[in-house]
Amino acid sequence: MMKKTGSFLLLAVLVLSLALGVGGATAAPKAQVTELKIFWAQWPPADYLQEIGNRYEAETGIKVTVIQEPWGTFLDRMTAEWAAKGDAYDMVVGDSQWLGQGAEQGHYMELTDFMVENGIHETVTPATLQFYGEYPPGSGRYWAYPTEGDAVGWAYRKDRLEDPEEMAAFEAKYGYPLAVPKTWMELRDIAEFFYRPDENVYGAAIYTQKDYDGMIMGYENVMFSWGVNWQDENNQVLGIVNSERAVEALEFYKELYQFAPPGTDNAFFTEVNSAFINGQATLVMNYFAFFPDMLDVGKNPYAQVTDFFAGPAGPYGDRYVALGGQGLSVLNYISDERKQASLDFIKWFAQEDIQRQWAEVGGYTCNIAVLESEAFLNHTPYNPAFAESMTFVKDFWNIPIYNDLLEPAQRYINGYVVGNVGTAKEALDGMAVEQHEVLVEAGVIDG
């Protein structure tokens, strides 16, 4: 009995010693993550994400803080954090153009295995997965979860397009009924028809801003719908961005601009909304993220007669709209514990029920099931057009030198459309040559 009892005592001492670390080192306990910090631009969707984050805290006890930075300094602050390899944030809702830089320079954690193993990649529309999450294009490697879907759509004055006298006059002039345009040519006719400077009534307000990417975000809708891309499968631009169809598209965009309200020669989302709200514009292009103001009777006196439609088709059967929005990425410089906590949040956030809540509070979900649901389609007057648009979006370059490619595009296209510099072909030829030189210098293509 004593021998058996002694063995038990010895075993107990050994177990206790191991537990206390006696006779050898033990791993330090993992630090518990109590807060996740998400970096995003300062705008309403970031407020909506904070609301969703509050719900995550209520479920898990982990606080979520969405840190907002004005759009003008959002990229600057993020790149400074990248350069420092800092860990001030766990995640960032970064622009789609950032994907290449985030992936190639090691700033983003690769999410491929995580998204595939959890089936998350199959829950969002293919177009949003491609442009918000995948890099390099076509690789099947993912660096972000499609979070804030967005695209360029259209708002219009329903009272003008449905007025019986206007309808009769339009059909008499153009030979077909006045209605929501299905093609760019129809949109152009409507813009011309309602161009009445003497009455302070105008056709279409479009993007023309010369700074950063405003002009390009407008022109892309026409360019893509004419069947033109920014590059071919080998990243060549010569003969692509300055093709005959590209010239046609740019000439069309300039023609559309002649029916724009005064004061929209440097217009982006704020200016086009203003042209609509002040009663001048009949049609306006804008990102869906900026359409809530259109339904606010306190901001838009025409809210009750405002409706929306998705971008129309081009003359050769192509139909695309310019992508906006962002994906949620995990930053690579945080601890493993914080990375895992970030992945846990994304997995929770990607659930269909949470994505439905995200849409209800004002976020623009990319979840297929939610986009197709009756509840979503009936939630706002612009949701049907948004859901439709998210199936045929296209984007600008997302390689690390995207900004070097953007600058000549903005300069030449703005110069032609607004500044009346040269011809469309001369503008696109100049842009193509400069973009080619940028790509060669960066080693993306051979000289």
N, C-alpha and C positions, 0 to 999 in steps of 0.2 A: 504494500500500500504506500509506504513512504517513498519507494522508488518511483512508483507511478505518479504520485503527487509531486515529487521533485521534478519530474519531466514536464508536467503541466506548468509548474512555476517557471521553469527555464524557458519554455515556449512563450509564456506570457511576457516574460522580461524581454525576450528577443523581439517580439512583435512591438512592444512599447518602445524599445530602443530604435527600431526602424522608423516608427511613426515620429519620434522626436528627433530623428537625424543623428542618433548616437552611432559613432563608428563609421560615419561616411556622410558626404554632402547630399542634400536633397534639393530638388528643383524648387525654386521660389514659386509661390502661388501666383497664378495668372491675375493680372490686374483686371478688375471688373470694370467694364465700360459703362459709365453712367450718363454720358451725353454724346450725341453725334452732332457735328456741325456741317451744315450744307451751305456752300457758297453759290450765290446766284445774283443775277442782275436785279436792280430795284424796279419792280413793276408788279401789277396785281397778281400774276400767277405765282410769284414768290410768296405773297401773302396767303394764297390758297394752299401752297405746299406747307406753310407753317401750320395752318389749320389741320391738315392731314397729319403732320408731325405731332401735334398735340394729341391726336387720337392714338397714335402709336405709343406715346408716353403713358396714356391712360391704360393701355393694354399691357405694356411691358415694364413700365417704370423707367425706361430709358428716355431721357429728355432729348428732343430734337430741336435744334436751333438753326433757323435759316438766316444766314448772314447776307444782307443785301448791299450791293454796290451800284451806284449809278451806271447806266449803260456806257457813258463816255469814258469811264475809268475801269470798267469791269475787266476787260482783257488786260490792261496794264497791271492791275493788282494781281491777277492770276498769274501772269508771266513772271512777275517779281517773286511770287511764292514758289513757282516752279524753279526759278533760277537758284533760289536759296535752299531748294529741296526741303521746304518747310512742312510742318505738320499742323498748321493752324486750322486746317479744314480736313474733314474726313472724305467728303464728296463734293463734287461741283456739278451743277447743271450747265454744262458747257455748250457753246455754239457748235453746230455740226462741222463748221470749217476747222475747228480745233482738233478733230480726231487724229489727223495725221501727225501733227506735232505732239499731241499727248501720247500717242502710241509709239512713234519712232524715237522720241527723246526720253522715253521711260517715265513720263509723268503719270500715266494712267495704268492701273492694274488691268491685266487682261481678264475679261469676264466670260470667255468662250465656254470653258468647261462648266462653269457655274450656270450659265444661261441654258446650255443644252441639257445638262443633267436634270435641271428643274423644269424643262420644257417651256421656259420663259420666252425663248426666241420664236416659238410658234403661236404666242398669244397676241402678237402685234402685227400690224399690216406689213407685208413684205417691203413696201417702199420705205416705211419709216425705219424698219430694221436696217435696211441698206444704207440710208443716208444719216441716221442718227447714231447707229451702233457699229457698223462694219468698216473695218480697215485692214488691209488694202481692199479696194472694191472687188467684189467677187471672191474674196478669200475665205469667207465663212468664219472669220475671226472677229470677235466682238469686244468693244471697249466701253460701251455705254448702253444703258437701258432707255429706250425711247420714252421720254417723259412728257414733254410739252410739245405736242404736235401742233404744227401751224403751217399755213399755206396762204397764198394770196387768193382772195375771193373778191366778190363784188357786192356792193350795196346799191340799191336804186330807189328812185321815187316811184312808188307804186301808183300814186295818184296821177302822175303824168303819163305813165305808160298805159294806164287803164282808162284814161279820159276818152269818152266816145268821140269827141271832136278831133282830138289829137290822133286817135286811131284811124279815123276816116281820112284825115289829111295825109298821114304817113303812108297808108296803103295806096292812096291816089298817086303819091310821088314815087314810091319805091316798088309798087306792084306786089307787095306781100303784106300780111298783117303785122301790126306793131305788137310785139310780145317780148318776153325775156329772151335775149339773144342766145342762139345755140352755136353760132359761129362768130369769129372775129369780124367778118365782113358785115354781119348783121349788127354787131355792136358798133362798128364804125358808122353805119347808116343812122343808128339811133343818136349817136353823138353829134353827127352833122345836123340831123333834124332838129335837135333841141339847142343848137348853137344860135342863140339870139342875144347878142351883146346889147342891143337897144333895150331889151327887157330885163337885163341883168340875169339872164338864164343861159346856161352853158351845157355842153355835152358831157364829157368824161374828164374827171380829174385823175391823173396817173402819176406814178413815181418819176421824179426827175432829179432828185437830190444829188448834188455833185460830190458830197462827202461820203467817205467809206463805201457803202454798197447800195445806196438808195436807188440810183438809176438802174443798176444792173438787176436788182430785185424786181424792177418793173419790166425792163426789156426782156428778161428771161422768159416771161409768160408767153410773149409773142415768139421769141426765138425757138423755144422748145416746141411750140405748137406749129411751127413751120418745118419741124423735123430736124432741127439743127442742135448739135451738142457742143460742149466746150472742147472736146477732144475726141479722137478716134480710139480704137482699142489699143493702140500703141502710144497714146498720149501725144500724138501729133496734132498741131493746131493749124498749120498752113493748109489752106484749101478746105478747112473744116469750118472755122469760125468766120471765114470770109468767103464762103461759098455763095453761089447764086441765090440760094434760098435764104441765106443769112442776110444778104443785101436786101432782098424783098422784105424780110421781116423788119429790118431796121427802118427801111423807107416807110413801112406801114406804121411803125411806132411813132415816127415823126409826124406822119399825117394825122394820127389820132391826137397828138399833142396840140395841133392847131385848133381843136375844139375844146380845149381846156379853159377853165376860168382864169382870169388874171390873177397874178400873185402866186401861181403854182409853178414857177420856173425853177424852183429849188425845193420841191415838195417831197415829203415822205409821209409817214403815217399821221402825224399831227395835222399837216397842212391839207391833206386830202379830206380828212374828216371835217375839218373846219369849212372847206368849200362846200361840203354837203349840208352841214348844220346851218350855215348862213343862207341857205336857200339857192345858191348858185348852181351847183352841179346836179345833174340828173343821174349820173352813174359815177361811182368812185371805186377804184381798186384799193384794197388794203388787206393787211394780214388779219385773219379772223380774230387774233388776240386783241385787236383794237375795235372790234365791232360792238362790244357791250355798251359803249357810250352811245351808239346809234339808237339803242332801245331805251335809253334813259330820258324820260320826258323832261327832266330837269336840265338836261344838256342839249337835247335835240328836239326842237319844236315840231319836227316832222316825224317823230318816232312812230306815231300811229300809222303812218303811210310809208314806212320804210320796210323793204324786203331785201332778200339776198339771193345770189346764185353763184354757182361754181364757174370757174374760168371756161370760156368757150373753146371750140375746136378750130384748128387752123385749116387752110385751104387744101392740104394734102392728106387729111384724115388723122393727123396727129393731134393729141390733146394732152397738154401738161400744164402744171402751174408751178410757180417758184416756191420752193420749200422755205419755211421758217422754223422756229422752234428749236428745242435742245434735247440732249440726252443726259442721263445721270451717270456719272463716272466716279469710280473710287480712286482716290489719289494714292500714289505708290509710296509716299514717304511716311506714312503712318505705321504704327505698330501692327503686328499680326492680329492682335486682339481687336484693334479698331477696324482692321480690314474685315474680319469675320463679322463684327457687329454691323458694319456697313452692308455686307452681303445679306445679313439677316433682315435688315430694313428693306432692301430692294426686293427680296423674295416676298416679304409681307406686302409691300407697296404694289407689286405686280399682280397680286391676286385680283380676280375679276370683281369681287365685291368691293375691294378697296378702290379699284379703278373706276367703278361706278360712283363711289363716293367722291373721288377726285373730280369726275365730270360734274357732279351735282354742285360742288362748291365753286366751280368755275374753271377748273383745269381742263386742258385739251388732251384727252386720253388718246392713245394709239392702240388700245386694246380692241381687237376685232369684234369680240362678242358684244362689248359695250357699244361700239360704234354702230352696230347693226340692230341694237335693241330699240323697241318702240319708245321706251322711256327716254333714251338719249335723243332720238330723232325728234321727239315732241317737246324737248326741254326748252329750246329757244328757237326762234325763227331761222337762225343761221346754222343750226346744227346739221340739218340735212345736207346743205351745201358743203359744210366742213367735212362730214363723213365721206361724201363723194370725192372731195378733193384729195383726201389722204390716200386714195388709191392710185393717183396719177401725179404725184409730186416728183420734181427733179431738183437737183441742187448744183451749186457752183463747185469748183475744186475744193478738196479737203486735205490736200497734201501740205506739208509744212510751209511751202512757199506760196500758199494761196494768196496772201496779201500782195505779194510781188506781181502776181498774175491779175489781181483785181484792179490795181492802180491804173495801168494803161487802159483797161476795159472801161473804167469809169471816165477817164479823161477823154478818150476818143469818142465814146458814144454820147456822153453829155455834150461834148463840143459840137457834134453833128446835130443832135436833136434840139438842144436849147440854143447853142451858140451859132448855129447855121454855118459851121466850118466845113467846107468841102462837100463831097458827096458821101453817100452811104458806103460805097465801095472803097473810097479813099480812107474813110474812118476805120473800116474793118480790116483793110490791108495793113494800115499802120499798127493797129492793135495786134494783129496776128504776128507781124514781124517782131514786135517787142516781146510778146508772150513766148514766142519761139526762142528768142535769145535768153530769156529768163530760165526756161526749161533746160536749155543746153548748158548754161552756166551752172545750174544746180545738179547737173548729171542725170536728170530725169530721162532725157533723150540724147541721142548722139547728134552732133552738129551736122 
